[in-house]
């Protein structure tokens, strides 16, 4: 029994995942776990931030790849605006491109979706006690990265014009010449989601077509021209 259970105060949790079946499954699982109370569920990062502002949960279980506002951006906003709420990433992906941006954004825990109920409970308890809630595979990856003699890459250029990290990612893929279908496959999202990101970034930047987007990416220093 955890200290919160002894006090009669289960951890209040919000679940954020854009896939309805997955989200409902996680909520159902959490409802069976000791010491956890699900107080809300969100379908994207914007909804997650709104729920945190309204409900002040203890922890958000955050998917990473979601429409409108991805998990990294949502984590950054939550940790900046609502520091009393901790974030545990619960995602399919444990690659460097997913793991390290999420941790830099302020996530204190990182689990993959094959985690069992006991592992989720441990992660929630860990972050609430001030520790990190990391799966064994993520811990190994961090140790490998720390022992890697190669220097850490410098931070990416700051996104201009209020672009989110996902919108910037889409812009960079446009600059690489990828079609909407190719971008969707690369980001593991639907083509409709890609179109939404493109419409949003065009609206924010005043761009009218993909050629302008490519020039914009180079002009803002987001992409460097090839050497030679």
Residue frames relative to the residue before (quaternion, step in Angstrom):
aa qw qx qy qz dx dy dz
X 1.0000 0.0000 0.0000 0.0000 0.00 0.00 0.00
X 0.3734 -0.7412 0.5141 0.2166 3.57 -0.84 0.98
X 0.6719 -0.4881 0.3720 0.4146 3.54 -1.33 0.30
X 0.6454 0.5175 -0.3320 0.4534 3.59 1.00 -0.79
X 0.6349 0.5190 -0.3352 0.4638 3.60 1.04 -0.76
X 0.6330 0.5325 -0.3338 0.4521 3.59 1.00 -0.83
X 0.6950 0.4414 -0.2666 0.5011 3.57 1.07 -0.71
X 0.4774 -0.6785 0.4335 0.3520 3.58 1.26 -0.09
X 0.6117 0.5399 -0.3461 0.4632 3.59 1.20 0.43
X 0.1740 -0.7957 0.5719 0.0976 3.59 -0.10 1.21
X 0.5798 -0.5642 0.4479 0.3807 3.56 -1.22 0.42
X 0.2997 -0.7542 0.5625 0.1578 3.56 -0.80 1.05
X 0.0659 -0.8458 0.5263 -0.0577 3.55 -0.49 1.27
X 0.1729 -0.7252 0.6565 0.1148 3.54 -1.21 0.74
X 0.2274 -0.7623 0.5943 0.1184 3.57 -1.00 0.88
X 0.0588 -0.7932 0.6060 0.0108 3.59 -0.89 0.98
X 0.2919 0.7185 -0.5838 0.2403 3.59 -0.60 1.20
X 0.4197 -0.7491 0.4555 0.2348 3.58 -0.81 0.97
X 0.6471 0.4933 -0.3291 0.4792 3.61 1.18 -0.32
X 0.4485 -0.7424 0.4287 0.2530 3.55 -0.44 1.26
X 0.6678 0.5037 -0.3128 0.4500 3.59 0.84 -0.95
X 0.6620 0.4947 -0.3050 0.4732 3.58 0.94 -0.90
X 0.6568 0.5243 -0.3112 0.4437 3.58 0.88 -0.97
X 0.6863 0.4748 -0.2871 0.4703 3.57 0.87 -0.95
X 0.6292 0.5359 -0.3344 0.4529 3.58 1.07 -0.68
X 0.6490 0.5052 -0.3132 0.4748 3.57 1.01 -0.83
X 0.6406 0.5215 -0.3232 0.4618 3.57 0.97 -0.85
X 0.6525 0.5109 -0.3153 0.4623 3.57 0.97 -0.85
X 0.6460 0.5152 -0.3177 0.4652 3.58 0.97 -0.88
X 0.6760 0.5033 -0.3044 0.4441 3.58 0.83 -0.97
X 0.6132 0.5708 -0.3419 0.4258 3.57 1.12 -0.66
X 0.6798 0.4737 -0.2762 0.4869 3.57 1.25 -0.42
X 0.6249 0.5782 -0.3287 0.4088 3.58 1.25 -0.32
X 0.4911 -0.6689 0.4676 0.3047 3.60 -1.01 0.76
X 0.8320 0.2738 -0.1800 0.4477 3.54 -1.14 0.68
X 0.6848 0.4305 -0.2866 0.5134 3.60 1.26 0.25
X 0.0532 -0.7686 0.6373 0.0171 3.55 -1.02 0.89
X 0.2741 -0.7536 0.5760 0.1586 3.60 -0.67 1.11
X 0.1246 -0.8251 0.5500 0.0335 3.57 -0.62 1.15
X 0.8161 -0.0186 0.0119 0.5775 3.61 1.22 -0.15
X 0.1442 -0.7678 0.6180 0.0881 3.54 -1.30 0.41
X 0.1476 -0.8034 0.5762 0.0271 3.56 -0.96 0.96
X 0.3858 -0.7430 0.5096 0.1986 3.55 -1.14 0.73
X 0.7908 0.0537 -0.0739 0.6053 3.59 1.26 -0.02
X 0.7345 -0.4563 0.2812 0.4163 3.54 -1.30 0.15
X 0.6225 0.5436 -0.3473 0.4432 3.58 1.01 -0.73
X 0.6566 0.4979 -0.3058 0.4769 3.56 0.95 -0.88
X 0.6224 0.5460 -0.3435 0.4433 3.58 1.02 -0.76
X 0.6589 0.5005 -0.3069 0.4703 3.59 0.91 -0.92
X 0.6535 0.5168 -0.3118 0.4568 3.59 0.97 -0.86
X 0.6623 0.5018 -0.3088 0.4629 3.57 0.97 -0.84
X 0.6291 0.5268 -0.3376 0.4612 3.58 1.01 -0.76
X 0.6494 0.5179 -0.3163 0.4583 3.58 0.96 -0.85
X 0.7286 0.4423 -0.2414 0.4640 3.58 1.00 -0.81
X 0.8037 0.3368 -0.1369 0.4711 3.57 0.93 -0.93
X 0.2086 -0.8114 0.5152 0.1810 3.60 1.24 -0.42
X 0.0896 0.8188 -0.5611 0.0819 3.63 0.63 1.05
X 0.5805 -0.5669 0.4471 0.3765 3.54 -1.31 0.22
X 0.8125 0.0559 0.0457 0.5784 3.56 0.95 -0.95
X 0.1711 -0.7217 0.6553 0.1428 3.53 -1.27 0.60
X 0.2311 -0.7127 0.6439 0.1550 3.56 -0.98 0.92
X 0.0894 -0.8737 0.4758 -0.0480 3.54 -0.17 1.38
X 0.2950 -0.6926 0.6309 0.1876 3.54 -0.91 0.99
X 0.4493 -0.7141 0.4678 0.2633 3.61 -1.14 0.48
X 0.7945 0.3080 -0.1540 0.5002 3.58 0.73 -1.03
X 0.2230 0.7633 -0.5561 0.2417 3.51 -0.07 1.41
X 0.5519 -0.6174 0.4404 0.3468 3.61 -1.16 0.50
X 0.7892 0.3381 -0.2783 0.4306 3.53 -1.45 0.26
X 0.7684 -0.1485 0.1331 0.6081 3.59 0.68 -1.07
X 0.3056 -0.7878 0.5034 0.1804 3.58 -0.49 1.15
X 0.7250 -0.4841 0.2893 0.3953 3.53 -1.32 0.26
X 0.6214 0.5398 -0.3508 0.4465 3.58 1.05 -0.68
X 0.6765 0.4791 -0.2936 0.4761 3.58 0.87 -0.95
X 0.6474 0.5134 -0.3196 0.4639 3.60 0.98 -0.83
X 0.6314 0.5251 -0.3295 0.4659 3.59 1.00 -0.79
X 0.6463 0.5255 -0.3190 0.4521 3.57 0.92 -0.90
X 0.6841 0.4830 -0.2867 0.4653 3.59 0.92 -0.91
X 0.6548 0.5127 -0.3200 0.4537 3.57 0.94 -0.84
X 0.6976 0.4686 -0.2877 0.4593 3.59 0.82 -0.94
X 0.6546 0.5023 -0.3121 0.4710 3.59 1.14 -0.59
X 0.7768 0.3705 -0.1743 0.4784 3.56 0.86 -1.02
X 0.8003 0.1670 -0.0570 0.5730 3.59 1.10 -0.66
X 0.0727 -0.8642 0.4961 0.0409 3.60 0.56 1.13
X 0.5845 0.5879 -0.3782 0.4120 3.61 1.19 -0.26
X 0.6681 0.4539 -0.2936 0.5112 3.59 1.27 -0.23
X 0.2640 -0.7606 0.5772 0.1367 3.56 -0.84 1.03
X 0.2555 -0.7571 0.5824 0.1494 3.58 -1.22 0.51
X 0.0682 -0.7446 0.6633 0.0301 3.52 -1.02 0.97
X 0.3209 -0.7433 0.5558 0.1885 3.57 -0.66 1.10
X 0.0213 -0.7612 0.6482 -0.0042 3.55 -1.02 0.91
X 0.1984 0.8173 -0.4903 0.2284 3.55 0.02 1.32
X 0.5860 -0.5634 0.4518 0.3675 3.53 -1.34 0.23
X 0.7488 0.4528 -0.1890 0.4457 3.54 1.11 -0.78
X 0.0652 -0.7874 0.6125 0.0263 3.57 -1.00 0.89
X 0.3681 0.7303 -0.4936 0.2958 3.60 1.17 0.57
X 0.6886 -0.5017 0.3325 0.4045 3.56 -1.25 0.45
X 0.6584 0.5369 -0.3179 0.4209 3.58 0.99 -0.86
X 0.6886 0.4235 -0.2753 0.5202 3.58 1.23 -0.39
X 0.6855 0.5395 -0.2851 0.3973 3.55 0.87 -1.06
X 0.7697 0.4204 -0.2382 0.4173 3.57 0.52 -1.16
X 0.6255 0.5037 -0.3720 0.4655 3.67 0.93 -0.60
X 0.6434 0.5249 -0.3324 0.4473 3.60 1.00 -0.76
X 0.6704 0.4823 -0.3022 0.4760 3.58 0.95 -0.83
X 0.6415 0.5116 -0.3286 0.4676 3.59 1.03 -0.75
X 0.6488 0.5248 -0.3171 0.4506 3.59 1.11 -0.64
X 0.6674 -0.5365 0.2898 0.4276 3.58 1.24 -0.21
X 0.4100 0.6965 -0.4934 0.3214 3.60 1.22 0.12
X 0.2733 -0.7753 0.5511 0.1434 3.57 -0.97 0.90
X 0.7697 0.2224 -0.1420 0.5814 3.56 1.27 -0.30
X 0.0499 -0.7902 0.6108 0.0084 3.56 -1.18 0.55
X 0.0664 0.7898 -0.6008 0.1042 3.56 -0.54 1.25
X 0.3483 -0.6769 0.5897 0.2695 3.54 -1.23 0.43
X 0.6397 -0.6050 0.3370 0.3335 3.54 -1.19 0.62
X 0.5713 0.5446 -0.4089 0.4580 3.58 1.24 0.15
X 0.3959 0.7181 -0.4767 0.3168 3.60 1.30 0.18
X 0.4044 -0.7056 0.5300 0.2404 3.55 -1.08 0.75
X 0.7202 -0.4503 0.3109 0.4263 3.54 -1.31 0.19
X 0.6415 0.5293 -0.3299 0.4466 3.58 0.94 -0.86
X 0.6569 0.5177 -0.3105 0.4517 3.57 1.01 -0.83
X 0.6312 0.5198 -0.3283 0.4728 3.58 1.05 -0.75
X 0.6443 0.5164 -0.3226 0.4627 3.60 0.93 -0.88
X 0.6547 0.5126 -0.3165 0.4565 3.59 0.91 -0.90
X 0.6581 0.5118 -0.3174 0.4519 3.58 0.95 -0.86
X 0.6460 0.5097 -0.3192 0.4701 3.59 0.96 -0.86
X 0.6640 0.4956 -0.3080 0.4675 3.59 0.89 -0.91
X 0.6485 0.5396 -0.3242 0.4279 3.57 0.96 -0.86
X 0.7086 0.4521 -0.2887 0.4583 3.59 0.78 -0.96
X 0.6458 0.5125 -0.3307 0.4592 3.59 1.08 -0.60
X 0.6897 0.4387 -0.2834 0.5016 3.60 1.18 -0.44
X 0.6285 -0.5754 0.3224 0.4122 3.57 1.31 0.14
X 0.5914 0.5552 -0.3744 0.4492 3.57 1.27 0.07
X 0.5463 -0.5776 0.4781 0.3733 3.57 -1.33 -0.02
X 0.2227 -0.7685 0.5870 0.1235 3.54 -1.06 0.81
X 0.1672 0.8181 -0.5187 0.1833 3.56 0.28 1.30
X 0.4700 -0.6489 0.5130 0.3080 3.56 -1.04 0.76
X 0.6562 -0.5270 0.3539 0.4079 3.62 -1.14 0.48
X 0.6541 0.5133 -0.3288 0.4478 3.62 0.96 -0.78
X 0.6473 0.4993 -0.3170 0.4808 3.58 1.06 -0.75
X 0.6208 0.5337 -0.3448 0.4592 3.60 0.99 -0.74
X 0.6452 0.5102 -0.3227 0.4683 3.57 0.98 -0.82
X 0.6550 0.5142 -0.3225 0.4500 3.58 0.95 -0.85
X 0.6391 0.5163 -0.3278 0.4664 3.58 0.99 -0.77
X 0.6540 0.5032 -0.3179 0.4668 3.58 0.94 -0.83
X 0.6311 0.5210 -0.3325 0.4687 3.58 1.02 -0.77
X 0.6636 0.5079 -0.3049 0.4568 3.55 0.96 -0.87
X 0.6633 0.5061 -0.3046 0.4594 3.57 0.99 -0.84
X 0.7046 0.4422 -0.2654 0.4874 3.58 1.09 -0.67
X 0.5028 0.6440 -0.4285 0.3859 3.59 1.29 -0.12
X 0.3745 -0.7597 0.4780 0.2326 3.63 -0.62 1.01
X 0.5340 0.6282 -0.4234 0.3753 3.60 1.18 -0.28
X 0.4956 -0.6674 0.4570 0.3165 3.59 -0.93 0.80
X 0.5700 -0.5775 0.4647 0.3545 3.52 -1.22 0.56
X 0.4750 -0.6532 0.4933 0.3230 3.60 -0.97 0.74
X 0.5680 -0.5962 0.4430 0.3545 3.54 -1.16 0.57
X 0.6285 -0.5449 0.3767 0.4077 3.59 -1.15 0.41
X 0.5337 -0.6207 0.4513 0.3552 3.59 -1.06 0.66
X 0.6348 -0.5204 0.3845 0.4224 3.59 -1.17 0.43
X 0.5280 -0.6351 0.4570 0.3301 3.55 -1.01 0.78
X 0.4890 -0.6771 0.4643 0.2947 3.56 -0.87 0.96
X 0.3179 -0.7667 0.5251 0.1880 3.61 -0.77 0.98
X 0.8442 0.2747 -0.1555 0.4332 3.53 -1.42 0.15
X 0.6571 -0.5609 0.3153 0.3927 3.57 1.05 0.69
X 0.3391 0.7431 -0.5136 0.2626 3.59 1.16 0.41
X 0.4215 -0.6678 0.5446 0.2825 3.57 -1.08 0.72
X 0.6730 -0.4841 0.3558 0.4315 3.55 -1.27 0.23
X 0.6615 0.4928 -0.3233 0.4636 3.61 0.98 -0.72
X 0.6348 0.5143 -0.3358 0.4689 3.61 1.00 -0.73
X 0.6327 0.5148 -0.3248 0.4787 3.57 1.05 -0.75
X 0.6270 0.5388 -0.3254 0.4590 3.57 1.02 -0.82
X 0.6533 0.4992 -0.3076 0.4789 3.58 0.97 -0.86
X 0.6294 0.5386 -0.3291 0.4533 3.57 0.99 -0.84
X 0.6666 0.5009 -0.3077 0.4584 3.60 0.90 -0.87
X 0.6534 0.4995 -0.3144 0.4741 3.58 1.04 -0.73
X 0.5876 0.5367 -0.3610 0.4863 3.59 1.14 -0.59
X 0.6631 0.5127 -0.2996 0.4557 3.56 0.96 -0.92
X 0.6466 0.4992 -0.3162 0.4824 3.59 1.20 -0.47
X 0.5643 -0.6390 0.3642 0.3750 3.57 1.30 -0.05
X 0.4354 0.7092 -0.4626 0.3059 3.60 1.20 0.24
X 0.4444 -0.6616 0.5383 0.2737 3.55 -1.16 0.69
X 0.6873 -0.4557 0.3425 0.4501 3.58 -1.28 0.17
X 0.6507 0.5174 -0.3192 0.4550 3.58 0.98 -0.84
X 0.6640 0.4968 -0.3039 0.4689 3.58 0.97 -0.82
X 0.6242 0.5215 -0.3347 0.4758 3.59 1.05 -0.75
X 0.6390 0.5351 -0.3246 0.4471 3.58 0.96 -0.87
X 0.6701 0.4837 -0.3041 0.4738 3.59 0.95 -0.85
X 0.6482 0.5327 -0.3205 0.4397 3.57 0.98 -0.82
X 0.7647 0.3655 -0.1799 0.4992 3.57 0.95 -0.92
X 0.3781 -0.7468 0.4664 0.2861 3.59 1.32 -0.07
X 0.5302 0.5655 -0.4456 0.4479 3.55 0.91 1.01
X 0.6154 -0.5421 0.4087 0.4005 3.58 -1.28 0.09
X 0.6224 -0.5265 0.4187 0.4003 3.55 -1.29 0.37
X 0.6146 0.5512 -0.3478 0.4444 3.58 1.06 -0.72
X 0.6359 0.5173 -0.3284 0.4692 3.60 1.03 -0.75
X 0.6271 0.5268 -0.3336 0.4668 3.58 1.01 -0.81
X 0.6501 0.5152 -0.3206 0.4574 3.60 0.92 -0.88
X 0.6309 0.5287 -0.3339 0.4593 3.59 1.03 -0.76
X 0.6503 0.5040 -0.3165 0.4722 3.59 0.94 -0.86
X 0.6526 0.5108 -0.3175 0.4608 3.60 0.96 -0.86
X 0.6454 0.5145 -0.3217 0.4639 3.59 0.93 -0.86
X 0.6592 0.5135 -0.3077 0.4551 3.57 0.99 -0.86
X 0.7037 0.4531 -0.2894 0.4645 3.58 0.84 -0.93
X 0.6057 0.5345 -0.3594 0.4672 3.60 1.10 -0.60
X 0.6551 0.5158 -0.3142 0.4540 3.58 0.97 -0.86
X 0.6846 0.4935 -0.2884 0.4523 3.59 0.95 -0.86
X 0.7717 0.3738 -0.1837 0.4806 3.57 1.01 -0.81
X 0.4472 -0.6984 0.4510 0.3300 3.59 1.24 -0.29
X 0.4156 0.7087 -0.4714 0.3207 3.59 1.23 0.33
X 0.3081 -0.7789 0.5269 0.1445 3.54 -1.18 0.67
X 0.8127 0.0380 -0.0125 0.5813 3.61 1.11 -0.47
X 0.7091 -0.4796 0.3155 0.4094 3.56 -1.34 0.19
X 0.6019 0.5574 -0.3696 0.4364 3.59 1.06 -0.64
X 0.6484 0.4943 -0.3117 0.4879 3.58 0.99 -0.82
X 0.6237 0.5494 -0.3407 0.4394 3.59 1.05 -0.75
X 0.6371 0.5204 -0.3241 0.4671 3.57 1.02 -0.81
X 0.6596 0.4957 -0.3046 0.4758 3.60 0.90 -0.92
X 0.6326 0.5418 -0.3226 0.4497 3.56 1.01 -0.83
X 0.6560 0.5232 -0.3097 0.4473 3.59 0.91 -0.94
X 0.6738 0.4646 -0.2928 0.4943 3.58 0.98 -0.83
X 0.6702 0.5251 -0.3075 0.4249 3.57 0.91 -0.92
X 0.7059 0.4419 -0.2550 0.4914 3.59 1.11 -0.66
X 0.5199 -0.6716 0.3980 0.3469 3.56 1.28 0.04
X 0.4103 0.7119 -0.4726 0.3186 3.56 1.25 0.31
X 0.7605 0.1729 -0.0936 0.6189 3.56 1.23 -0.59
X 0.2521 -0.7618 0.5769 0.1524 3.56 -0.95 0.83
X 0.4969 -0.6430 0.4798 0.3307 3.60 -0.96 0.79
X 0.5794 -0.5970 0.4132 0.3703 3.60 -1.07 0.64
X 0.5232 -0.6400 0.4625 0.3206 3.56 -1.09 0.72
X 0.7359 0.4231 -0.3124 0.4265 3.52 -1.23 0.54
